[in-house]
Amino acid sequence: MNQPASHSESDMNLPNSLTLLRIFFVPLLVVVLLTRQPNWNFWGLPIHFEVWGVLILMMAAATDVMDGYIARKRREITTLGILLDPVADKLLISAAFISLVWMHLMPAWMAVVIIGREFIVMGLREIASVEGLVIPATALGKTKMILQVIAGGAVILTANHPALMPLGTALLWLVVLSAVASAIHYFGMFWGQINLRVEQRRRDAQGAGVQAKAILDPKKKPQDVATP
């Protein structure tokens, strides 16, 4: 979601409803993982809490894909959606990985790196927006989100399936590496845009100074006045 729709419409449309649903999934996921419930049997088939946890995580991730697609297709991009969408994503990922640390299924330092990256990028975007700049989402950032969901699901399953731990650990390393790489990439884009803005302001200030000097010293001919 990038820009609000130009026509007037209700903020509570289908894309925004899906975003709110994703936020609703966050406490539900935390409760399932931390209480390790429910553990049910359907016709002799055991479906334990880790399966429910993966299903909740996947459904929440699906709403992330659907709300953006529907908003763009229907041209229902709203200010509320722009504000809620990144918040919902960060709440979901933070809740999932903090719960996994509490369950001793992943190292705390990995969660700090992954969640820290989310807040660093959010901070850079906020600073850029104050300057009237936009840092667009990149393919690397989207790949990181997909890896986070897959890795989170795999690690959740290791709660009752220890044989999956090597796979979960490998996926977590991929998430950490992609988080660091995307953070560096975002910072590079941020610095490039901010640097251009600062240079533009410096040139504008120099031009204004030259014009003020010309006004204060009218004896100088126009050709004697340096141009920026």
N, C-alpha and C positions, 0 to 999 in steps of 0.2 A: 504494500500500500504506500503510495507516494504522495499523491495530491488529492485534496478533497474534490468531490464531484461539483461541477459548476451549477447544477440545478438543485433546487430545494428539495430535501427529502428527509424522512424521519431517520434519526440516528439509530434507532432500534430496528435495523433491517436484518436479513438473514445472515450476512457475513458477521455482523457484530454479535448476533445471538450465538453463533458458533464460537466466537472468541470468548464470550462469557461462559459458554459451556466448557471450554478448555480450562478456564480459571476454576470452575466448579470441580473439575477432575483432580485438581491439585490436592485439596485436603482429603479427597477420597483415596488417592494414591498413597498419601502419607499414612492414613489410618490402616489401610490394607497391609502395607509393608511393616509398620511398627508393631501392629498387633498380631501379625502373621495369621490373620483371619480374612475370609472364611476358608474352611477346608471341607469341601463337600464331595459326595460321591453321587454320580449320576449313572444309574443302571450299572453299578460296579466299576465305573470309570472314575478314578480319583482326580478331582480338580482342586489342587491346593492353592494357597494364597499367592504363590509366585506366578501361577498362571493368570490369576485375576489381575495381579500387578502389571504383568506384561500387556494384557488386554487393555487395561485402563490407559497405560502409557501410549500404546499404539492408537487407540481411539482419540486420545488428546492430540497426538501428532497429526492424525488424519484431519482433525478440525482446522489445524494450522494450514494445511494444504488447501482445504476446501474453501475457507473463508477468503483467502487471497484470490483464488481462481474465480469464485462467484462475484466478489467485489469488482474485479476488473472486467469480467464478462458483462455484468449488469450495469456497470458504471455507478456502483453504489459505494464508492469510496468516501468515507466521512471523517471528520476530525476525531470523533470518538474512536473510530476504528484505528486510525493512525496512532492514537495514544495508547489504546488497550492492547493492540496486537503484540508489540515487543515486550510489554509488561507480562502478558500471559505466557509468552515463550520463556522468559527468564524465570518466572515463578515455577513453571513446570520443571525445567531442567534443574534449578536449584533444589527444589523439593525432592526430586528423584535422587540426586547424588548425595545430598545431605542425609537422606534416609539410608542410603546404601553404606555411608560411612558409619552411621549409628549401628547398622546391622553387622559391621565389621566385614563387609564384602568388598570394600575398596579402600585404598589408602586416603587419608585425609588430605595429604598434600595435593593429590590429583584433583580432588574436589575444589580445593582452594584455587588452583590454576584455572580450572574450567570455569568456575563461577566468577572468579576475578576477571577473567577475560570479558565476560558478559558485561560487567559493570564498567570496565575500562572503555569498551566500545560505546556503551550508552553515554558515558561522560563525554567522550570525544564528539559524539553526535550532538549532544546538548550544547557544547561550546560552539560547534560549527553552526548550529541553527541560530544561535544568538548573533553570529556574524552574517546571517543570511545565506549560509552555505549548506549544501546537502551532500552527505557521504552515502552513496548508494550501496545497496546490498551487492555482494559479489558472489561469484560461483563458489569461491573458497568458503565463504561464510555459510552458504546454503549446504555445501557438502559437510561442513562441521556439524550442522544441525541434524542432518540425516545420520551421521556417525554417532552422535550423542544418543539418539533414540535407539539405534540398533545396539550400541554398547550397553546402554541402560537396561534394555530388555534381556540381553545375554547375561549380565551380572545378576539381575533379579532371579533368573532361573537357577543360578548356582546355589541359591539358598537351600534347595533340596536336590540339586544335581551337581555335586562337586566336580564331576568329570568335565563340566563346561568351563571350569575356572581358567584354564590356559587360554581358551578362546575369549572369555570375558576380559582377561588381563591384556591380551593383545589388542583388543578393540579399544580398551581404555587408553592404552598408549597412543593409538591412532588419534583418539579424540584430543588428548593432551597436545600432541604435535600439531594437529590441525588448528587447535585453539591458539597456540602460540604463533603459528604462521599467519593465521588470519588477523590476530591482534597487531602483528608487525605490519601487515599489509594495510590494515585500516589506519594505523598511525602514519604510514607513509602517505596515504591519500590525504589524511587530515593535515599533515605538515605541509604538503605541497599546496593545498588550497589556502591555508592560513598564510603561508609565505607569500603567495601571489597577492592576497588581499593587503598584507602589510606593505609590499612593494608598491601597490597601486596607491595606497594612502600616502606613502612617502613622495611619490611623483606628484600627486595632487597637491600636497603641502608645498612642495618646491615651486610648482606652477603658481599657486596662490601667492607665495612670497615674492616671486618675480613680478607678478601683476601689481601687488601692493607697492613694491619699490618703484615701478614705473609711474604709478599714480602720484606718489610722494615726491618724485623727481621728474617733473614734466619737461625739464630742459633737455633730457636725453631724447634722442630720436628713437622711433620705434625699432629701427634696425640695430640700435645699440643695446637693446634689451635682450638678454639671452632668453631663449625659449627652452622649455623643459624637454 
